[in-house]
Amino acid sequence: VKTQQQLKPTQVIAITGGKGGIGKTNISVNLSLALADLNKKVLLFDADLGLSNVDVLLNIHVHKNLNHVLSHCSSLSEVMIDGPKGIKLIPASSGINKMTNLSKLEYSGLIHAFNDLDGRFDELIIDTAAGISDDVIMFIQAANETIVVVCDEPTSITDAYALIKVLHKEHNQHRFHIITNMVSSFVEGHNLFNKLNKATERFLSLSLNFCGIVPFDALLRKSVQKQKAIVDAYPCS
């Protein structure tokens, strides 16, 4: 007989941001490990289908990836691999062009495959690709919560706004959490949030949720060089 805990649905969180180089993958990885420290069962999905790099960031050797699932060679469970602190990882592929040009039917089939995992994990973290491509939109729509990462630079702010606008206007998404990354202080991070929030309130009639800040830390570069998550390599950072 299944217990109530086993029947509890998986919380799906999409980490996105509009552009590359904003620390989205590092936040996805470290959030996953931090949740594991809280005794959560965590599945991390590298959803950058053509340029997978979570496995590189964590120094994990991959034998099978999402391409094997879409080619009907393996199931989703068979490509799932062990990560640090007991998390599970589903790696995407790297350098396979067809993975960036999937049909809507293939995307739907992929999302349906994840539905079969519902209840096995407390949290599913989706590290989306950069941009506003079809796969990014579909994975965000499949999530319960969307976290948008933004840095204090014009391209990051404009791209985050553009992503939110598309999701809100064209796909009826209304709930967005904002993480301001690589900031020097809480005040700077909150000011950055206010800048983006004022734009969405004025032009989209949409209020954003402030999720918090991640301060700039030189130890992050060292942890990346070590191919370890910063919460693991430098827990006091």
Secondary structure, DSSP 8 states (H G I E B T S, - for coil): ---HHHH---EEEEEE-SSSSSSHHHHHHHHHHHHHHTT--EEEEEE-TTB--HHHHTT---S--HHHHHTTSS-HHHH-EE-GGG-EEE---BS-GGGGS--HHHHHHHHHHHHTTTTT-SEEEEEE-SSS-HHHHHHHHT-SEEEEEE-SSHHHHHHHHHHHHHHHHHH-----EEEEEEESSHHHHHHHHHHHHHHHHHHH----EEEEEEE--THHHHHHHTTS-HHHH-TT-
